[in-house]
Amino acid sequence: MKNLVNAILRFLVKIALHGYFRKIIVEGKENLPKNRPVILVANHQNALIDPLLLATHTRLNPWFLTRASVFTNGFVSSLLHFIRMLPVYRVRDGFSTIQQNQHTFDQTFEVLRKNGTVVIFAEGSHSLVRNLRPLSKGFTRMAFGLKEKYPELEPVILPVGLQFSAHMRSGSRVRITFGKVIPVDMPPSQSGKLTKAVENALRAMIVDIPDQGYEAQLQKLIENDVDLTSKPEVHNFLETGNVLNPVSDSSSLNNKVMKIFNFPLYALWLWKSKSVKDEVFSSTWKFLIGFVLAVPYYFFLLWLAMDTAFGTWGLTFLILAWITLWRNQNPQE
C-alpha cells in the first residue's frame, strides 16, 4: 500500500511539475543504472523543487537525506518518512545530535542493500547562485560504510545536475542531466579521489558563472536570451559573446494576465510570501499552492458556470484561467 500511494503521489506531482514549468528537459537517462546500489549526488539550487524533480523523473524511486530540523514534529516526521525522507544532522544542529546520523546511515545501508537509491545534495545547503559549491563528505562516508558492512555490494555514484532558467518563476525551463556512474572501487583511504571525481563530473554539467562580476554577467545572459540551463550555451556566450540558440521564457505580460484570472492562488502566495524568509523557497511555495488548490479553484469556477446565476462569468474566468496558464507555459519565441 505504501509503495502504491507513493507511486500515485509521484504521478500527480509529475503532472503538476509539467504544469508549473514550461519545459522539463531530461538528459542522460541511458546512464541510469539497473540492479545496483545507487548514491545519487546532485547540486541544490531550488529547495523542495529539486527532490520533487528527481523523485518524478527517474525510475529509481529514491530516498532522500533531508535536514533534521524539519523532523521535529512527530506527525511531520512520520509523514516525511512515508514519502521516503530521512533526517541528516549537521554541526549547526549541535554536536550532541551528530551521533544520531549513524542511525540514518544504517537506514540508508538497508535501502542500498536492496539495490535502492539514496539522494544526497552534497553541497550541504541550497543557493540560487549558478555555480557548484564545495561538496561535503557525506556521500563518501555512506559509500565506504556500505562497502564495509556489505563487502559483496558494488555501489555506484550517479552525479546529477539540476539547472533552472528562472528559479522563482513559473513558466520557466528546467534541465536535469544524469552523468555517467562513478564506481566506488577504491579503498576508503582514497575517499578524496572519489570526492574529486564526483566534483569534476558535476562541474562538467552545471552552469558556472564566475564569482567576479557575477551579477553583471548574469544580467547580460538574461538580456541576450541565453539558455541558462545549458552549460555549453552559457560558456560560449561568456567566451565569445555569441548566442547560439536564443530562448525566452514567458513574458511579464503573460505572467501578469495569468495572475489576474488565477487571482485567488496568487493572492494566497502574496499572503504567504511575507513569511518566507529564505527566497530559495519561493518557487516551492508557489508550486505547493498550485498543486493543492488549483484543481479546487477550477472546479469552483466550473460550479459557478453550471449551477449559478454567475454562469457566464464563471465560464469566462475558467476558460481564460486555462488559456493564460497555457500561454504562460508556452510563450511565442
ABEGO torsion letter per residue (X at the ends): XAAAAAAAAAAAAAAAAAAABABBBBBGAAABBBGBBBBBBBBBAAEAAAAAAAAAABAAGBBBBBBAAAAABAAAAAAAAAAGBBBBBBAAAEAAAAAAAAAAAAAAAAAAAAGBBBBBBAAGBBBABBBBBBBBAAAAAAAAAAAAABAABBBBBBBBBBBBABAABBGBBBBBBBBBBBBBABBAAAAAAAAAAAAAAAAAABBBBBABGAAAAAAAAAAAGBBAABAAAAAAAAAAGBBABBBBBBBAAAAAAAAAAAAAAAAAAAAAAAABABAAAAAAAAAAAAAAAAAAAAAAAAAAAAABAAAAAAAAAAAAAAAAAAAAABBBX
